[in-house]
Amino acid sequence: MAIHTLDMKKISELNSELCLSVDWKKNTDHLNNLIAKYAPFIDMAACWSQLGENNYFTKNAENFFSEFFKDIKRADMIQSKELITLSNKILPSTYVISISLDGNYLGMLLVHLNHKQVSIDILKALVKAILPQLSLSRYATNMAVEVEKRTSTDKLTGLWNRTYFNERFREECIRLQKSKEQGSVVVISFDELAAMEKVISKEEHEKLISEAGDIIKKVVRQTDWIVYWDKHEILIYLTNTQSESSIDVMNRCVTKLVNIHPLLTPILGLCSTLETTSARALIQLASRRVELARKDGRKSVVCYATKEGLKFMQLTPKASNSKTEVTEE
């Protein structure tokens, strides 16, 4: 039976059941259940200070607020410490209050009231009951993201994470402009694993990626950089290494990867710091060559540049002792 009244006792009961964390899927489900139980006549959503990041805490909230959130600008963010009426024609009977903690502005909470019998004072009390935990949870989430960005390694694989690599690689490329050393950037994409993502379990996927990282670490030198680049990709920066030597290293990697599991059969894009010393351009070149290797259609193909143009080499296990080259005309 739907509840059509709200009083301080019910607000107190809601508050006693409220328990938020940094898991926003659980937070959303939890708030949805509590509001459906105690205040089913409101729609509630949060628009966070990072524009484009929103949470819809009630069943119909997305339908009601999504158009407003789609076009919201920084200047539209409300920073009122008290619940006030939102002046917007597409959101009638809507109230808003800022979400903040210790002077840190986190976003704003919007509440649509579709039951005229509820007083504004009661609505304010409800919001005030929810706001402290909402603020703490969002602040903790922001801090966790910041710590993750500042941490050098990926938790799953133990490899460098992308953010840390980008910072270091920019510095490295500046150094290379002066030293004239040659290095190679390789992006390894596990397309076979990506294709089976919906078939195998998350645990199996993570296990295979972790094993791939361990294998590559054993093949390359300690001075080389290995990065968990994307969900199905690992990037390697081979320091002081020419392209031909890089291909030999990649051939050894492919041999070991395929021997572990067929889903770790990769395709590769390789570029050299002789082509450019721009950090961004090197990564883009390697990524673009992964795409070209993918279009080649064969497995274990590496795409790289030579004086004659791009080449596509099929890497094969060491035991077969064979490589096939195709030069792009």
Rosetta blueprint (number, residue, H / E / L):
1 M L
2 A L
3 I L
4 H L
5 T L
6 L L
7 D L
8 M H
9 K H
10 K H
11 I H
12 S H
13 E H
14 L H
15 N H
16 S H
17 E H
18 L L
19 C L
20 L L
21 S L
22 V L
23 D L
24 W H
25 K H
26 K H
27 N H
28 T H
29 D H
30 H H
31 L H
32 N H
33 N H
34 L H
35 I H
36 A H
37 K H
38 Y H
39 A L
40 P L
41 F L
42 I E
43 D E
44 M E
45 A E
46 A E
47 C E
48 W E
49 S L
50 Q L
51 L L
52 G L
53 E L
54 N E
55 N E
56 Y E
57 F L
58 T L
59 K L
60 N L
61 A H
62 E H
63 N H
64 F H
65 F H
66 S H
67 E H
68 F H
69 F H
70 K H
71 D L
72 I L
73 K L
74 R H
75 A H
76 D H
77 M L
78 I L
79 Q L
80 S L
81 K L
82 E L
83 L L
84 I E
85 T E
86 L L
87 S L
88 N L
89 K L
90 I L
91 L L
92 P L
93 S L
94 T E
95 Y E
96 V E
97 I E
98 S E
99 I E
100 S E
101 L E
102 D L
103 G L
104 N E
105 Y E
106 L E
107 G E
108 M E
109 L E
110 L E
111 V E
112 H E
113 L E
114 N L
115 H L
116 K L
117 Q L
118 V L
119 S L
120 I H
121 D H
122 I H
123 L H
124 K H
125 A H
126 L H
127 V H
128 K H
129 A H
130 I H
131 L H
132 P H
133 Q H
134 L H
135 S H
136 L H
137 S H
138 R H
139 Y H
140 A H
141 T H
142 N H
143 M H
144 A H
145 V H
146 E H
147 V H
148 E H
149 K H
150 R H
151 T L
152 S L
153 T E
154 D L
155 K L
156 L L
157 T L
158 G L
159 L L
160 W E
161 N E
162 R H
163 T H
164 Y H
165 F H
166 N H
167 E H
168 R H
169 F H
170 R H
171 E H
172 E H
173 C H
174 I H
175 R H
176 L H
177 Q H
178 K H
179 S H
180 K L
181 E L
182 Q L
183 G L
184 S E
185 V E
186 V E
187 V E
188 I E
189 S E
190 F L
191 D H
192 E H
193 L H
194 A H
195 A H
196 M L
197 E L
198 K L
199 V L
200 I L
201 S L
202 K H
203 E H
204 E H
205 H H
206 E H
207 K H
208 L H
209 I H
210 S H
211 E H
212 A H
213 G H
214 D H
215 I H
216 I H
217 K H
218 K H
219 V H
220 V L
221 R L
222 Q L
223 T L
224 D L
225 W E
226 I E
227 V E
228 Y E
229 W E
230 D E
231 K L
232 H L
233 E E
234 I E
235 L E
236 I E
237 Y E
238 L E
239 T L
240 N L
241 T L
242 Q L
243 S H
244 E H
245 S H
246 S H
247 I H
248 D H
249 V H
250 M H
251 N H
252 R H
253 C H
254 V H
255 T H
256 K H
257 L H
258 V H
259 N H
260 I H
261 H L
262 P H
263 L H
264 L H
265 T L
266 P L
267 I E
268 L E
269 G E
270 L E
271 C E
272 S E
273 T L
274 L L
275 E L
276 T L
277 T L
278 S L
279 A H
280 R H
281 A H
282 L H
283 I H
284 Q H
285 L H
286 A H
287 S H
288 R H
289 R H
290 V H
291 E H
292 L H
293 A H
294 R H
295 K H
296 D H
297 G L
298 R L
299 K L
300 S L
301 V E
302 V E
303 C E
304 Y E
305 A E
306 T E
307 K L
308 E L
309 G E
310 L E
311 K E
312 F E
313 M E
314 Q E
315 L L
316 T L
317 P L
318 K H
319 A H
320 S H
321 N L
322 S L
323 K L
324 T E
325 E E
326 V E
327 T E
328 E L
329 E L
